[in-house]
Amino acid sequence: MRNVIKILNIYEDTFRVNKYSKKPFRMIGLIDVDMEFYYGIERVTLAFYRSSGTNNNKIKGLWYPIAGIKIKEGEFTEFSEYINYVLYNTTLDGRAVKGWLAKSIFFGKQDEDWQIPGFSNTEHYEPLYFIGKTLRNLYDTKNYNLMKDLNAMEVNRVLSLTEKYRGNNHTQRENFERFIEDIFLEYRY
């Protein structure tokens, strides 16, 4: 049974961004969405980055989902135990360099040639791709909040919050991990 039935709504006014790197030029951002879980509707924060278009046929300016940002070189230890496990199992050699955008979970083998890599190969492909296009439009039209303290540590902190958002019955971490679990259980190498 899937944890997340579907992503229902994007809270466009929660889109917050900051510059992540100069060369290649990348932005990182957070956006809140409503997800329908098997246990009800919950608000969840997701992280995305704006592609520079320099690697792996990614589209310049499109926003791609990430599970966090690597803080130090080596094995995965900086995320929750479950996210560390997922990244270890979806990343070459189970390691990454400092500053790496944790996107491997979203780059499983695509079923269809028309699918753009980077948005998972699961039932969540369409909504993640839609969010990526929506964020591109919001960014290009300057409809975002600049968050100067949004960096790798802050992205990781927000994704793994052990607090419940108002109206939620589960924590951000629980909800985010269940969403990632759905993608991991359908991940194809």
Buried (B, 14 or more C-beta within 10 A) or exposed (E): EBBBBEBEEBEBEBBBBBBBEEEEBBBBBBBBBBBBBEEEBBBBBBBBBBBBBEEEEBBEBBBBBBBBBBBEEEBBEBBBEBBBBBBBBBBEEBBBEEEBBBBBBBBBEBEEEEBBBBBBBBBBBBBBBEBBBBBBEBBEEEEBEEBEEBBBEBBBEBBBBEEBBEEBEBBBBBBBBBBBBBBBEBBEE
